[in-house]
Amino acid sequence: MKVYLDTEFTDLDEPNLLSVGMVSASGDEFYCELSLELADTRDRMRVVSDFVLHGPVLSQWGLVPGAACSHLELGRRAGAWLRDLAMAHGGVEVLSDCRLDFELLEGALRHANALQTLRAVITSRTIAGVIESPVGQRAQVAAFQYIARERGLMQHHALADVLALRAAHIGNRATIELSAMRARLGITDESARAAVQQQTADSEDVKDSWVRDGLLIGGAQLSEAWNCSSQRLEQARDRDDLVSLKFRGLHWYPAPMAVVSADDVSQVSAALRGVDAISQFIFWSRNHGSIGGLTVAQAIVDGRLRDVVRLAQSLASEWSER
């Protein structure tokens, strides 16, 4: 099981842990922060940067109920949370954008005598590159906007930062995997549309293969990418702001939607309103010459949402005349 990690700490030169945020690939969350009322915490903060002390770090303390505790208790809680995940899933891979995050977490686990028992079931890896790519940056921005609006947490709160890191990683993986799968399936030009429509008209087996290959994703995965509830997806479908393919009793969505924001998808869906679901799936999956040979998601990440909407409107008009 992948677990994403972020920490806040006192200072780069003399880093002491202040808070830990973790979220699993399946959406389980962990957050603890040191209580500022404890002598042990004040001792750890003898050297603290102005950014932490007067900026957006300590100003966001106390926003998560029940999170404040001692350094020892933080290590105990983190150890128990990681141990439960490892037992349920056969191990945990901790991903962070900085090696220091894991070192600070290790220190807390060691203080709580929890590190030794976890070493056999936990590995770690840095994924700093995902937040530097255009797709990762776009996913992070969308995640921070949602977290601020829905949960009142801003950047430099460890829980907000780790949720945004997960969004960036999911976005990058979706883009890489989709490119390879699209090449295998040959969904690269307009001529594929009619063939795919005919092939899938009455075949759930074909749609099943799209799910196996990752071209379609379930509601849980899209909700994770957008940090929203399944109810919000249902409401968007009811408004025709979100297209899905329904088969075997479930709704499935074009995988590239996970790379962009819900608002972007809503604008594209409005332009395609009235177009059948298979055609919309192909629209999201293929490269388009009129937007520089990019996919819809790639163009949106590149800042060309208006061009995508115009293309969608043009194709919707063209398809309706056939």
N, C-alpha and C positions, 0 to 999 in steps of 0.2 A: 504494500500500500504506500503510495506517495504521500508525503506530508510536507507542506510548505511551511517555512519558518522565517520569522522576522523578529528582531529585538530592538529595543531602545537602550542606550547605555550613556554613561556620564560624559566621556570624552575620548577622542581617538588616541591621545597619547597615553592616558591611563584609564582604559575602559573598564567600568564596573557595570554589571547588568542592572537595568532598571525595570524592564518589562519584557514579556515574551508573548508573541502571537503565533499560533499554529493553526493550520486548517488542512484537513485531509482531502484527497482527491474526490472523496464522496461527500464532502461538505461538513464533516464534523469539525467543530471549532474548539480552540483552547486559548484562553487569555488570562494572564496574571500580571500584576504590577506590584512593585514594592510599596508598602505603606509608608508614607512620608512622616508619619507620626512616630515611627520606631527609631530608637537610638542606633540600631544596626544599620538602618537605611541612611540615616544622617552621616554615619561614619563612612559609608561607601560613597557618599557624595561630597567628600572633602575637596575633591577636584572635579569640577563640573563646568562644562562649556557654557558660554552665554547663550548659545543657540538652544541648548537643552533647558537651561534655567529660565530664560525669558522668552523663548520662542515657542514653536508649536508642539513641543514634547510635553513638558510638565503642565502646560496650560490645558491639556486634554486628560489630565489625571482625574480619576473618579467617575468616568463616564460609563464604565461597565460595572454594574452592581456585583458585589461579592468578589471582585478581582483583587483587591488589596490584601497583601499578606507579607510575611517575612521572606527573606531569601531562602531560608530552610524550607518553609512551607511551599514556596514556589517550586523548588526542586522536587519535593514529594508529589505535588499535584501533577507536575509535568511528567515525572516518572511513571505515575499510575496511569495517566492518559495514554502515554506512548506504549506502555506494557499491554494495556487492554487492546489497543489497535494491533500490535504485533501478534498477540495471541489469536486474534480474530482473523488475521489475514496472512499469517505465516512470516511476518517481517515488515519492517518499515524502512523506506528510503527517505531521508530528510533532505529537502531541497531548499537552498537559500541563495540570495544574490551576493553573499559575502561570507567568507570562511569564518570571520570573527563571530557571526551569529551562532554558529554551531559550537565554537569554542566557549562562548559565554553560557550557552545552554548546558554544555558538558560540565562546566564549573558548578552550576546549580545542582545538577544531578549528582555530581560527586559529593557535594556538601550534604546532600540528603541520603548518601549511601545507596543511590539508585543506579549509578552508572555501570557498575560491574555486571549486574544482572542483565542490563540492556545491550551490552556490547555485542553479544552473539546474534541479536535480532535487528540491529539498527545499523544502517550505513548512511553516509552523507555525501552530498555532491553540490557544487556551486553551479548556478544557472544564470550568471550575470548577463550573458549575451541576450537572453530573451527580452530584457527590458530596454535593450539598445536598438532592437530592430523596429522598423516602422509598424509592423503588425503588433508587436509587444507594446509599444508606446501607445498606440491607439486603444488597445484593450485596457491598458492601465488607466488611461484618462476616463474611459467609459466606466470602469469599475469604481474609481474614486468619486465620480459624479453620483453614481448610484448609492454608494456607501454614505456619502455626506447627506444625501437627500433622505434616505430611508433609516439611517442609523445614527446620524449626527456625528460621525467620526471622520476626521480629515487626515490627509497625508501626514506622516510622522507619528501617527498612533500605530503601534505594532500590529494591531488587529486589522486596521485599514490597509496598512502596507502589505501584509501577507495575503489578504484577499486580492489585492491588485496584482501581486506577484503571480498568484495562481491564475488569474485571468490572462496575464501576459503569456504564461507558459502554455495554457490551453490554446490560446490563439495561434501561437507559433506552431504547435504540434498539428493543429487542424490544417493550417496552410500547407505544411510540408507533406503531410500524409495525403491530403486531397490532390495535390499536384501529381503525385505518383499514381494514385488510383485513377484520376481522370485520364492520364496518358494510357493506362492499361485498357480502359473501357472505350477510348476513342471518342469521348464527348468533347469535340473540339470545334465543330462548325455547325452551321444551320442545317446542313443535310442530315445531321444525326437526329434532328427533332422528330421528323415523321417516322423514322425507323424505330426510335425508342418508344414513341407513343403506341405504335402498332404492337411492338414486342411486349409492352407492359399492360396493354388494355385489360386483359383478363388473367394476368399471370402474377400471382403473389410470390412465386418462386424468384422471379427477377427482382422484385422489390426486396425480398429477403436477402438476395445477394448484395444489393446496394447497402443494406444495413451491415452485413458482414464486412464489406469492403470499406465501410466508414463514409460513404457518400451521403447517407442519411443518418441523422442522430435522433435520439429520443428526447422527450421533453425534459427529463431529468438533467441530461447533459447540457441542453440549451439553457435551462434555468440556472445551472451552475455558471455557465459562461457569462450570462447576463446578470447574475446575482439577483434573480427574481423568483417569485413563487410560481408554481404550476397554475394557480388561479389566474395570474396575470397573462400567462400564455393563452389560456382558454379565452379570456376576455379579448385578447388581441385577435385570435382566430374569429371570434364572433363579430368583430368589427371589420373583418377582412384586412386587418393590418398585418397578418401573418398567415402564410400558406403552409399547409401540411399535406402529406399523403397519409391517409388512414387505411390501415390494413391490419388484419389479425387483431382487431379491437384496440389498436393504439395509434396515436398520431406520431408521425415522423417528419423531420424537418431537414432541408438542405444543409449539409454540414458547414458550408462557408458562412452561414449566418452567425455561427459562434464567434467568428473573427471580428465582426463589426457590432455596432450597438443596436439596441431594439428600435431606437428612433430612426436610424438609417434604414433598417429593414422595413419599418412602417412606411417611409416615403417611397421606397421601391415598390412595395406591395400595392400602394395606392395607384401608382402608375400602371401596374399590371392587373388591376381589378377587372374581373371578367374573363381573364385568361385561365385556361385549365391548369390544374396542379402539376401535371407532368411537364407541360411547357415551361412553367415557372421554375420547376426543379432544374430543367436543362439550362434555362437562362442563368441560374446561379452557378451552374457547374462548368460551363464552357468558357473558352476564351472568345473575346469579341474584338474584331479588327477595328471597329469604330472607336474603341477606347484604348487603342495602342496595343492590341493583342493581349490585354489583361483580362482576368476574370472580374466579375462584379465586385467581389470582396477586395481584390487587389487594388482596383481603381478607387474604391471608397477609402481604403487605408491611405492611398496616395493623394487624398483630398479632392477627388473628382466625383463626388456624390451627384452634383448637378448634371454632369455628363451621363452618369448611369441612369438617372431618372429620365432624362430626355431620350436615351436609347430605349428604355423600357416603354415609354409612351409610344415611340415610333413602332417598335415591334408589336406592341399590343394592338395598335391600329392596323398594322399589316396582317397580323394573324386573324383578326376579326373579319377581314374581308375575304378570307379563303374559305 
